[in-house]
Amino acid sequence: MDRPTPENRVLRDAEVRARTGLSRVQRWRLVRSGKFPAPVQLSPNAIGWMEDAINTWLADRPTVDWAPQRNAEDGQ
């Protein structure tokens, strides 16, 4: 497990939600299915996520091209 450094700090729940747009329930479902980084235990009652793991997860998300698709029948 990576250790927290100034470049790799621990993010708490509110910041992970703000960065990902995922609710707590959505994140836990993804963690259980292996599709989201698992949190680290900070104390008996506290968890957090390593910033670099969240950044990597976000960078690996597919991009969406919202440009309209050209149709060959339209002659374009």
ABEGO torsion letter per residue (X at the ends): XBBBBAABBBBBAAAAAAAAGBBAAAAAAAAAAGABBBBBBABAABBBBBAAAAAAAAAABBBBBABBBBBAAAGX
